[in-house]
Amino acid sequence: MGKPPKKKNLADKVRKTKTSTEIKNNPFEVKINRKKFDILGRKSKHDVGLPGVSRSKAINKRKETLLKEYKTKDKANKFIDRRFGEYDTKMDPEEKILQRFSMERQRTQDKKNMYNLNEEEELTHYGQSLSEMEKLNDMVDSDDDEGKQAAELTASHFGGGGLLRRKTQGEKDNGGNQRAKSRQELIEELILKSKQEKRERQNQKEESQVLTEKLDQDWKSIQGLLAHKNAPKLDEYDMMVRELGFEMKAQPSEKMKTPEEVAREERERLQKLEADRLRRMMGDAVGDCTKTQAHMSADDLNDGFILDGDDKPTLSYQVRDQADSEEEGGEGESGEEESDGEVEEEGSDEDSHSDLDSEQESVGGEDEEEEEEKDEAPATKSQLSEEERKAQAEAAKAELPYTFKAPESYSDLKGLLQGHPADHQCIILARTQKCNHPSLAVGNKLKLQKLFGFLLEYVGELASRSPPELSTIDKMIPQLYGLCQLFPEAASKAMQTTLVDSAHSMEEVLEVKGRAAFPQLDMLIYLKITALLFPTSDFRHPVTTPALLYISQALTKCPVMSLEDVTSGLVLCCLAVEYVSFSKRFCPELINFLLGVLHLAGPNITGCCVLPGYSVVPPFRQKGKVSDLLVLSDPESSQTWSKKTLPLSATQTLTLTTDLDTDHYRLSAVATCLDLLKRCSSLYRELASYSHIFQPITTLLSKHLPIKTYPAALQDLHGEILAAISGSLMSRPLLVFEKKKPIPLELFTPKIVEVLDYGKKRGNTKEEREKERLNHKYKKEFKGALREIRKDTRFLAREKLNEVMGRDAERKRKVKELFGSLATQEGEWKALKRRKNSRH
């Protein structure tokens, strides 16, 4: 018989299960790292294991280190026993207990005695003992007496007189028996006592006042003697301190208003003035002369005697001048004339402040007449006679309206301004802008943009009249400037349109006839306005650059056939100088035209075929009918010549009745040309080609111009120009590159490196080999550190994701439990409801 089978215990079962799991792995996947030699002290890396064993080890290591550190981050759950002597092994337990007990008793004792004062010391206040001060042995002053009297009065009036009866129990009657005084007697006695004390105090106060006045008089008598003896000399510091004391203190300023607020207030002011004007036209009084009574409360004692501004009577109406002060503030009066070839601007900003002056004069006159009319007829101030009302209505009709609508077309603007003098036209434009400010309504911006174009057209019409209204144009320029500042894009487009139209018309005439006339006066005014409204120093500008090109084209293509053409050309030269004065841009057309004007004044060379030293370019001719336009018919006429400005109206029509007037005008043109040459010589002084540019002009001035027949003023100007040009005509070297030693080409020498076995390059020295080894080690360690950091980051990310998923799963579980409990409750409630319904 065989042996009975043995019972397998639990350990055998576990061992068998573990072996079965190990057998499941493929034996071919087992990794074996064989090592050739055993070296002492070196950690062995030749392990035997299955795939993923090293990874699981790394994960377990991170769980033990990195995961624990992550879970304990931002946590402080470590308990530290800070009791005295807890970690001192040298102290006995009994000694620890005794020391802890003594320290605890000492701590509580310190807290109790913290605010205890030492009873042996005596406390004082300002040198007096506090114990003595608490006895209250001070003398009672007069204020205390008054307080007691007040208390007595209060007790007698509201306390039933018991206090007074207690104080007067010792009085006796005629029979010797004690009796109490009645209430009336007590009150009368109290009143007499209070009056007597009040009289005594008043007498004492008067006596002290008399003594004070006497002391002041005695001090004044001897003050003069002491001032000379004891007056100390003030040093600079004391004087500075006194001066600072008398200086004006800084006053708080009002809040700065925005442009929108200023425009709104200005429109309201104009509307109010217009309403006043309309009321005066209807014969109604503007000012309300009835004085309103100020409110007075029931407790007012009427003891204020300060005269306020309300005590002054007001006028029944105001007489205003035609010119509004604020509208005239920005306008300037300047006559645009050509002085020495330039368009002169005589700006005079006049601000008459007529509104303020009229109001001040009216108020001042009223103050003077107030005393005279105060006794005669004070009640008739607010009443006006019929004649005064008529005069007031006529004056109001003669005034300009204060509010205007923005014109919708050029005819509207012309009808608005026509028939008014220049000052009134400026006021109308200024009030129109204020009443239609862009911030007041939505469509005002477009209206004012159109107004700029209409105003340009109106300026051109004024310049085309005969005679041209130049003073009115000059006063319109500030209005154009204000609109240009508000709407620069619209202004530039309007000016560009004007310039383009004129340039196209000139090109069409040149294509048909081959020559064109000089621009008319309106176009010259537009060019001048362009220089005033837009910057001329920009390298390229959408308005000034085309304007300068137009001027250059006119100076080149328009022939000079008369003195009017000479005047127009000189005006264009003035504008060209103004355009290039800041940028100092060279304009060859300007120099050529001035050279041609001087050529017209040389009588000795008009018939020559060859001009030595210089040549004349179009639009001038070397010979012909118009080659001697500026030659004097009588040299003696220079003796009666005086320097005058060339009028701008001479560009259209020039009326010269006699030869003497013609010679004087020729001399003025030559003087203008010489002034322009002087400015150009100083303007282009820094040019490298200065000598080449002004060499022909120097030849013409020194050899061919009949300067001896000219007046002394022109001879002096001629000498100044030659001196300025000759002083600047120095030999200037040509612009060349700086001479430097040529840099040789870089030569590449071969680098010889020792090549050892297996094609590896090694350093030549020991230091280089060590450096190479350290670099290799550094790169290896750096890559390994980056690899470990990435693995740690991925591990932490997985752990954070697991935590989030765990919290979400827990939340879902709880939600399911809640929904389940709610469903159970709902079922129970429905079952209970069904039972109740079935019972009913």
NUNUZA-586711 format. One record per residue (C-alpha): x, y, z. Coordinates in pm, whole numbers, plus 50000, padded with zeros to 5 digits. Layout:
BEGIN
XYZ;...
//
This chain:
BEGIN
500005000050000;501295034449915;501755062750151;498825086250192;499255119250014;500535147550220;498335177850276;499675209350112;499855238950341;499325275950249;503045283050205;503345256149939;500385270849756;501895305949754;505285292749644;503665273549360;501695304149247;504815325949247;506735299749047;503945296948797;503945334448738;507695334248685;507465305648435;504955324848229;507685349548123;509615340947811;513095328847906;514485344347591;513545378747725;515755375148029;518595399848000;522025388948122;524915413748134;528135394748157;531195410648309;534665400448216;536545409748532;535705414848899;537065448149022;537085456149390;535355488249498;533265492149183;529515489549189;528335461348970;525905470148695;525735435048546;522405424048683;520175396448567;516485403448537;513395405848324;512425435348104;511005464248306;512785454748628;515025485348621;512055507548541;510055493848834;513035499649059;513265535748949;509535540549006;509725525349352;512675547749434;510755578449323;507765567649531;509965565249836;511685598749782;510015622449537;506425612349610;506875615749986;508475649649939;505575660449714;502955648949966;504665666250260;505135698750068;503505729450227;502725709250542;503975714550896;502885684651106;506055678551300;505735680051678;508685694651869;508775693152247;510115726652365;509865720452738;512885730352942;515505703152966;513575677752758;516515669052538;519185674352804;520325639752912;522565653153187;519675666653402;517715644853643;513895643153616;513475659153963;515745688153867;513785693253545;510475694653735;511825719553993;513285742253728;510075741853525;508015750253836;510255779753930;510145793453578;506325791453572;506015809653906;508415836453790;506435841753468;503135846453654;504755869853908;506175891753633;502725895353480;501165906153812;503835931953897;504025946653550;501755976553629;502275978954007;503776011954123;506276014854402;504376028554705;507496043054867;508056067854584;506026099854564;504556107954227;504616143954102;503166163953814;505016195853707;506826195754042;503666191954256;502696161254451;499676142554322;498456136154674;498366173754745;496656181154417;493866156654501;492866177154807;491486204954579;492536234254794;492616258854503;491096293354543;487756298354376;487916323954095;485246345853948;484236319653697;483456295553980;481336322554147;479376326853831;478916289253816;477616288454172;475256317254098;473976299053795;473436268054008;471566288454264;469336303953999;468606269853854;467796255954199;465536285454278;463656284153950;463346246753897;464216231054233;461386245354444;463606269154642;464676242254889;468346251254855;467626287754930;465496278555231;468256256555369;470776285155340;468546310855521;467346291055820;469346312756065;467306345456013;465016358256282;461886379256281;461056410556496;460066389256790;463386370256787;461886338756646;463436322256347;461426323056024;461966311955669;462026338055389;459436336455123;460266326954765;459786362754638;462256376154893;464826350154810;464596357554438;464906395354491;467916390254714;469536367954454;468896393454178;470416421754380;473446400854459;474006391454095;473626427853981;476096439654241;478676413954143;478196422153773;478706459253843;481876451854038;483276430953755;482476458553504;484196484853718;487216462553754;487356457053378;487136494653310;489906501553557;492156475553398;491416490053053;492326525053169;495576512453318;496356493852998;495826524852785;497976545353018;500706519053002;500526519152623;500906556952611;503866555952846;505466528752637;505006548852318;506706578852478;509836559352564;509766535852264;511476561652044;514376564152286;514796526652308;514586521151935;517826539551863;519766523152143;518526487552148;517476482451787;519456452051667;520776450951314;519026425651099;521216401150921;520516387050577;518726356750715;516236377450919;515586400250625;514936370350401;512546355250657;510566387950675;510436390350297;509136354850274;506456363650527;505186392050311;505246372649985;502076362949809;500776329049907;499886304149639;496186304249565;494376272549462;493666272649091;490486261748927;490166229348740;491436229848384;488526228448145;488456205347848;488006219547496;484466205447491;483556223947812;485076256347684;483156253447356;479906246347541;480326276147772;481216298647479;478106288247288;475926294347595;477476328647638;476796337947276;473226325047297;472636345947607;474036377047439;471886370947132;468786367547351;469656400547521;470076417147181;466726404347058;464976416547373;466516450847331;465356451246970;461816445047095;462156473547345;462326452347660;464756459147943;467596434247962;468566436748324;466106430248603;466446460848822;464216448249099;466486438049379;465646404249524;465476402249901;467926377450044;466466350350263;466686357250638;466056331550903;464006337451219;467166336551434;469016362451226;469876393051440;470576414351130;473956423951271;475966419150952;476866452550799;479186440150523;478146453150185;477836424549941;477816425349566;474006422549575;473746457149734;474966473449414;472126483449178;472186468748829;471756485748495;468596482448295;470486473947976;474046470947850;475516490047559;477896467247374;480336475547101;480166458546767;483426439846815;483376410847053;486456409547271;487136372547246;486576370746873;489046398946815;491716382647033;492946358746763;492616381646461;495566402146352;495806430846113;498576428045866;499016442645527;500426418145280;502756438345073;506006430544908;508936447545071;512276439844908;510636412044714;509026396245022;505416394845122;505496413345452;503166404445738;502346431645981;500546413246255;498956433046529;496866412946770;494356438346892;492106428847179;489886458047265;487866438647525;484916459847427;482476438947624;484436442147946;485176478947890;481556487247822;480416468548130;483076484548350;482306519248217;478596514248266;479076501448621;481536529248700;479176555648567;476376541148771;478466542449086;479146579149025;475516587348955;474166565249229;474646590649506;473106618649299;470016599049201;469616581449533;467616609149696;465856621949384;464146592349228;465336558049341;462196541249222;462596551948856;465856533548786;464146503848633;461876524748415;462876536348066;461316563547862;459956557747515;462866575547350;465376554947541;463616523247437;463726533747071;467416542547098;468036509247264;466206490546987;468106508946715;471436501546884;470496464846912;469576463346543;472916478746449;474806452046644;475976419746490;474086388046582;475876365946829;474836332346686;475216320846325;474446289046138;477216272145943;476926279845568;475956250345350;477356265045025;479686292044903;476766314844821;475586312245181;479016322645307;479196351145061;475766363745163;476766361045528;479926381945489;479016405845212;478296441445318;480316439645640;483746454945706;486776432745754;486626433346136;482966423246137;483636395245891;486296380846123;483856383046415;481146365346214;483516337046124;484746333546482;481186332446620;480176307446353;482986284246460;482076287746827;478376281346771;479126250846552;481996235046741;482476197846656;481926187547018;478456203447033;476696182946764;477336153646535;477216171346198;479216201946298;482526186346200;481506182245837;480066217545829;483306233345951;485336212445708;483236226445424;483666261245572;487436259145516;486946252845143;484356280445115;486666304545294;489546296145057;487306303244763;486216336144921;489856346344971;490526339644603;487586361344506;488826389844729;492256387444562;490696388344214;488826420744272;490066453744143;491606466744361;492306435244566;491156436244929;494466425445081;493726438745431;490566417545449;492506387045328;495126392945594;492456392945866;490966360645728;494226341345769;493816335346149;490396320046082;491916297245819;494696287846060;492216278646334;490206256546099;493406240345971;494416231646326;491016215846389;490856196246062;494366192045913;493386164345671;490446183245523;492546215045497;495366196945319;492936181045072;491316214644994;494696231344939;495916202144728;492856205344506;493566242244449;497226236144364;496456206644134;493846226343939;496226255443882;499106232443782;496906213443533;495706245743376;499326257443338;500336224243177;497436226442929;498446261642826;502076250542786;501046221542564;498966244442342;501006276642325;504426265542447;504466292242717;502216302843003;501566334743196;502666339843551;500156329743820;497526355143911;497376372744247;494866348044394;497266319244328;500136338844483;497976344344791;497226306844805;500956299044794;501576323345078;498746308345284;500236273645224;503516284945379;501636298745681;499386268645745;501686239245672;505316231145761;507866239645492;510866222445648;509656186545596;511616165345354;508386155645180;504976170545257;501666164245075;500966201845040;504196222045061;506206199244830;503726203044539;503586240544610;507376243644584;507336223744258;504646246944123;506786277344211;509816261844039;507766253943728;506426289543710;509936304443746;511136282243461;508256281143211;506696315843235;508506341743018;509166377043141;507486401342902;506646431643119;507246448243454;504156430243589;505856397143507;509016408943684;506926417043994;505176383143984;508506365343944;510026384244238;507016375044452;507536338444359;511226342144450;510226355844790;507936325944844;510666301844736;513116317144986;510486313945257;509866277345168;513586267645184;514676290545470;514436263145735;515406232445534;518106251045334;517126230845028;518906242844716;516536257244453;518356263044120;515296279743961;515516307144222;519196315044147;518596314443770;515656338343791;517576363444007;520476361443762;518066368643477;516566398743658;520046413543702;520686406243335;517676428043245;519296457343428;522636456343237;522556480042936;526136473042826;525606436542742;522186435642586;523496435642230;526356411042275;526086376342134;528546361042377;528146368842743;531496365542920;531416349743263;527776338543276;524916326443061;521186333543068;518706305043075;514946305243000;512556321743064;514986350642993;516486359642657;519986371442586;518786398142343;515526411342214;512806436242298;512396426242661;516096421542741;516356457142878;513186459743090;515086472443394;517486496143216;517026532243331;515846556643067;517416585843256;520336579943498;519446612343678;516206596943805;518166577244068;518766609244262;515066613244348;514446576344421;513526564244768;513216528044868;509626516044868;507896482444889;506476467744571;502676464844599;501116431044533;498496447544316;501306454544064;501176417943961;497816424743790;497876460843674;500686485943695;499936522643623;503046543443553;502276577243399;505786591643351;509256578843270;510406590243614;507866567343784;508936538943557;512626543743647;511776545044017;509856512443985;512816496443804;515146507044084;512756492044341;512746459144148;516576458644135;516706466344510;514356437144577;516506414244363;519676424544549;518006418344886;517036383444775;520586376844657;521906387144995;519576362945170;520466334844932;524196340344981;523806336245358;521376307245313;523606286045088;526916295045251;527516259545374;527106243045033;530196226844887;529356240644542;528866276144672;531636291044459;530326274044145;526786286744207;527586323244277;530506327844038;528256339743747;526436363743980;529736377944102;530856383743744;527616401043653;527606423143963;531236433843934;531586438543558;528246443343381;525846460143625;525846498643601;526086503143975;527586538143950;524336552243812;522326537444102;521546555144435;523886552444733;521646527744914;521856502944624;525616508244595;526046499344963;523876468444921;525886459044610;529136461344805;527756440345095;526726412644855;530136411644683;531906411445020;529726383045148;530206362244833;533956368744809;534386360045177;532766326645118;534486319144785;537296298744928;538946269044778;537016239044898;538436204444839;536356179144655;534646152344852;536796121144841;537046090345048;539476090745336;542766075045250;543436043645448;545956016245428;544445987145233;543505957945450;545165925845325;543135894845260;542885870645548;545155840445494;544065806845633;547035786145757;546425748745791;546065735046143;548045703346199;546345679046437;547845645846541;545615616946435;545965585646643;544405551246619;540865546046493;540715581046349;540195598746686;541615633546728;543495640147047;544875671747196;548485679447164;548995687447531;547895672747860;545765703047947;543835700547623;543195663547676;541995670048031;539755697847910;538295675247645;537655648147902;535925672348139;533785686247858;532735651347761;531915642848121;530005675248165;527885668747857;527185633347969;526145643748318;524095672548180;522165649347949;521635624548231;520345652348462;517935664548195;516735628948143;516095623848515;514335657548544;512005648348259;511265614648420;510575631248757;508255655948587;506325628348413;506095608748738;504695638748928;502265645748645;500965610048663;500555612249039;498675645349012;496435630348745;495755600048964;494805623049253;492415642949033;490875611148895;490515597049247;488775628749367;486485627849066;485635591249123;484895598349489;482705627749395;480805606349140;480325579349399;478905603749649;476655619149385;475325584849296;474695577649663;472825610549698;470745603949387;470015568949517;468915581449857;466785608149690;465195582249464;464465559949767;462875589049951;460835598249646;459595562149615;458665560449982;456815593649954;454915582149648;454015549149822;452795568350127;450755591149905;449165561249731;448225545950067;446555578050175;444635580149850;443525544149876;442205550150228;440155579650113;
//
